[in-house]
Amino acid sequence: MVGEPKDVKDVEDVESRATPSPSDALNTPPPDPFQIVLDASERPAALPLRSRWIAVCIICFSSTCVTSTSSMAAAAFPGLESRFHVGVEVATLSISLYILGLAWIVGRNVIYRGTFLVFFLLNFPVAFANNIAVHLIFRFLTGFCGSAFLVVGGGSIADLFPPNQVLLPVSIYTLSGFLGPFLGPLISGFINQHASWRVTFYVVLGWSAAQGILLSILVPETYIPALTNDKAQVRQETGDSRYFSTFDNRSKSVATILKISISKPFLLMLYEPMVLLLDIWSALLLGIGVHGFNLESVGLSYLGLGVGTIIGTATQYFWNRLDLDVRAKYQARGEKVPPEMCLFQGMAGALLAPLGLFLFAFTIYPEVHWIVPIIVIMPFGVGLIYAFNSIVTFLVLTYRPHAASAMASNGFLRSVFACALPLAAEPMFHKMTNVGATAFLAGMTLLMAPLPFVFFWLGPRLRRRSRYAV
């Protein structure tokens, strides 16, 4: 096998120290009296509940802002085509290049305030572009900067709550990302009926400015290594240089840190079949749900999809109760809960997603009442939420010391799929018809449906043989 660079092994140690179990983190004293650790009262989960939920809401609205910006360009296509004299394929690049830009940022919340500021500034050339090249280049760059939330926002939320309370806020954060592509066409469709296509991006400027201000004022730092380093720096400023933090990375160059951050997600996909296959499954589901329909069927699909995702989030209480019951049974036997237990929700999603798509495919004939496709696509929206929640939870629990890299690999593949599908959807639906193309997409999701069942049975064996899994 190909060996890992020493720098990557160094960062694995840092990641492992950054994600201790709650008991280790709070009860185990540091081996060195001068090693700085956070007290229980200094951890993000100890903040007042009101402050934590305010931070969750702001991060969720920021995520919705970023994801809405991708699809808001759809209703502006006619204006772009007319103003810059280009075809629909080139205009579609306004979405595809934005989403491709979402693929390449990896990291934690130490960067997302700065990138959101840059996201705001780079939207000025998008709104005031005088040619299509400037518009497309800066759409890619805004997607690049806005991606910080899609990769690290969930980590910030997870920092704010203990493990037995984190499922609800993470589910709400997941929903906020899904709602963006549904809200975007509604917002931009209304704008473009009454104003210039540029007004669509003026709204983005105002929305992103408001979110940036709220982020700067009301969202605290939550990353444990950053908080520990800050505490160590304060101690060192007293004149005693013996105090130190095990998370101090100042000796590494920016180039080294970038190399580590970029290479680790790909190493996980290379060596871990569970990471690669679950990433492909989530990328396929989200690509279809967000960008897999053409403009003729989008009006029917988005309303039902949106309702389905809300239902999926509203029924999270059931899965939370199941999770608590499973944990209680294992704890009563004195056993550790295996991460495969969270795949029950994924199993339900694996069945609901293709069911909803097949029903939708065979009810979009003109003679079928318009309300029927809206209703039958809802199971796909529910399955989308169930599958994504299960995938994220399973990857984080299975690869906990490398959770940030696992999420980065997942985000990368989702962005690549979402970049390609807007370009492929229009010709595919044109050649295969709406029914044939939708049934084809349903068949693809059906092929991936066995994954949560397979990993439920084979997961323990694969984890024992893994170089990264816990």
Secondary structure as GFF3:
##gff-version 3
##sequence-region A 1 470
A	DSSP	alpha_helix	6	18	.	.	.	ID=ss1
A	DSSP	alpha_helix	22	27	.	.	.	ID=ss2
A	DSSP	three_ten_helix	40	42	.	.	.	ID=ss3
A	DSSP	three_ten_helix	44	46	.	.	.	ID=ss4
A	DSSP	alpha_helix	49	72	.	.	.	ID=ss5
A	DSSP	three_ten_helix	74	76	.	.	.	ID=ss6
A	DSSP	alpha_helix	77	84	.	.	.	ID=ss7
A	DSSP	alpha_helix	88	101	.	.	.	ID=ss8
A	DSSP	alpha_helix	112	128	.	.	.	ID=ss9
A	DSSP	alpha_helix	132	160	.	.	.	ID=ss10
A	DSSP	three_ten_helix	163	165	.	.	.	ID=ss11
A	DSSP	alpha_helix	167	194	.	.	.	ID=ss12
A	DSSP	alpha_helix	197	218	.	.	.	ID=ss13
A	DSSP	alpha_helix	224	236	.	.	.	ID=ss14
A	DSSP	alpha_helix	254	271	.	.	.	ID=ss15
A	DSSP	alpha_helix	273	291	.	.	.	ID=ss16
A	DSSP	alpha_helix	295	314	.	.	.	ID=ss17
A	DSSP	alpha_helix	316	332	.	.	.	ID=ss18
A	DSSP	three_ten_helix	339	342	.	.	.	ID=ss19
A	DSSP	alpha_helix	343	361	.	.	.	ID=ss20
A	DSSP	alpha_helix	371	376	.	.	.	ID=ss21
A	DSSP	alpha_helix	378	398	.	.	.	ID=ss22
A	DSSP	three_ten_helix	400	402	.	.	.	ID=ss23
A	DSSP	alpha_helix	403	448	.	.	.	ID=ss24
A	DSSP	alpha_helix	451	465	.	.	.	ID=ss25
###
